[in-house]
């Protein structure tokens, strides 16, 4: 594959991962509101915090997936490093592997980062 095709594929994986994380964040937001309405305050704030983190990380992943799509190899290499680190931090520290959408999003972030790294060679 050419470098332009690699960039497009990596960007597609990154945007798909961002969409999965944002959807999981919205689902957590809804469950947090439901918990709050039923009177489970502690559980509600945990879900609301997790939803905020997932949505912000999803937006960050989408930003780097779009900026890495440019033709510059240095930008692609930097984007790949950021996405790989973000996937590892998300999985090990932030706990994105707790749900199916979070786990799929993390794997797709990792795949996107690796493809960006390969395209930046």
C-alpha positions as CSV (number, residue, x, y, z in Angstrom):
1,X,0.0,0.0,0.0
2,X,1.1,3.5,-0.6
3,X,1.7,6.0,2.2
4,X,-1.5,7.9,1.4
5,X,-3.5,4.7,1.7
6,X,-1.8,3.9,5.0
7,X,-2.7,7.3,6.3
8,X,-6.4,6.9,5.2
9,X,-6.7,3.5,6.8
10,X,-5.0,4.6,10.0
11,X,-7.3,7.7,10.2
12,X,-10.3,5.5,9.6
13,X,-9.4,3.2,12.5
14,X,-8.7,6.2,14.7
15,X,-12.1,7.8,13.9
16,X,-13.9,4.5,14.4
17,X,-12.1,4.1,17.8
18,X,-13.1,7.7,18.7
19,X,-16.7,7.0,17.8
20,X,-16.8,3.9,20.0
21,X,-15.3,5.7,22.9
22,X,-17.8,8.6,22.6
23,X,-20.7,6.2,22.3
24,X,-19.6,4.4,25.5
25,X,-19.2,7.8,27.1
26,X,-22.8,8.7,26.2
27,X,-24.1,5.4,27.5
28,X,-22.3,5.9,30.8
29,X,-23.7,9.5,30.9
30,X,-27.2,8.1,30.5
31,X,-26.7,5.4,33.1
32,X,-25.2,8.0,35.5
33,X,-28.3,10.2,35.1
34,X,-30.5,7.1,35.7
35,X,-28.6,6.2,38.8
36,X,-28.9,9.8,40.0
37,X,-32.6,9.8,39.4
38,X,-33.0,6.6,41.4
39,X,-31.0,7.9,44.3
40,X,-27.6,6.1,44.0
41,X,-25.4,9.2,44.2
42,X,-22.0,7.5,44.5
43,X,-22.6,5.2,41.6
44,X,-24.0,8.1,39.5
45,X,-21.0,10.3,40.0
46,X,-18.7,7.4,39.1
47,X,-20.5,6.9,35.8
48,X,-20.6,10.6,35.1
49,X,-16.8,10.9,35.7
50,X,-16.1,7.9,33.4
51,X,-18.4,9.3,30.7
52,X,-16.6,12.6,30.8
53,X,-13.2,10.9,30.5
54,X,-14.3,8.7,27.6
55,X,-15.8,11.6,25.7
56,X,-12.7,13.7,26.1
57,X,-10.3,10.9,25.2
58,X,-12.5,10.1,22.2
59,X,-12.3,13.7,21.0
60,X,-8.5,13.7,21.5
61,X,-8.2,10.5,19.4
62,X,-10.4,11.9,16.7
63,X,-8.2,15.1,16.6
64,X,-5.0,13.1,16.2
65,X,-6.6,10.8,13.7
66,X,-7.5,13.8,11.5
67,X,-4.2,15.6,11.9
68,X,-2.2,12.4,11.2
69,X,-3.9,12.0,7.9
70,X,-1.8,14.7,6.3
71,X,1.1,13.7,4.0
72,X,3.9,14.7,6.3
73,X,5.8,11.7,7.6
74,X,6.9,13.5,10.8
75,X,3.3,14.3,11.7
76,X,2.3,10.7,11.0
77,X,5.1,9.4,13.2
78,X,4.2,11.7,16.1
79,X,0.5,10.8,15.8
80,X,1.4,7.1,15.9
81,X,3.4,7.5,19.0
82,X,0.7,9.6,20.7
83,X,-2.0,7.1,19.8
84,X,0.0,4.1,21.0
85,X,0.7,5.7,24.3
86,X,-2.9,6.8,24.6
87,X,-4.1,3.3,24.0
88,X,-1.7,1.8,26.6
89,X,-2.6,4.5,29.2
90,X,-6.3,4.1,28.5
91,X,-6.1,0.3,28.9
92,X,-3.7,0.1,31.8
93,X,-4.5,3.2,33.9
94,X,-7.9,4.5,32.8
95,X,-9.6,1.1,32.6
96,X,-11.1,1.3,29.1
97,X,-11.1,-2.5,29.0
98,X,-14.0,-2.7,31.4
99,X,-16.6,-2.6,28.7
100,X,-16.8,-4.1,25.2
101,X,-17.0,-0.8,23.4
102,X,-14.1,0.6,25.5
103,X,-12.0,-2.5,24.8
104,X,-12.7,-2.4,21.0
105,X,-12.0,1.4,21.0
106,X,-8.7,0.8,22.8
107,X,-7.7,-2.0,20.3
108,X,-8.6,0.2,17.4
109,X,-6.6,3.1,18.8
110,X,-3.6,0.8,19.1
111,X,-4.0,-0.5,15.5
112,X,-4.4,3.1,14.3
113,X,-1.2,4.2,16.1
114,X,0.8,1.2,14.7
115,X,-0.4,1.9,11.2
116,X,0.5,5.6,11.5
117,X,4.0,4.5,12.8
118,X,4.5,2.2,9.8
119,X,3.3,4.9,7.4
120,X,5.7,7.4,9.0
121,X,8.8,5.3,8.3
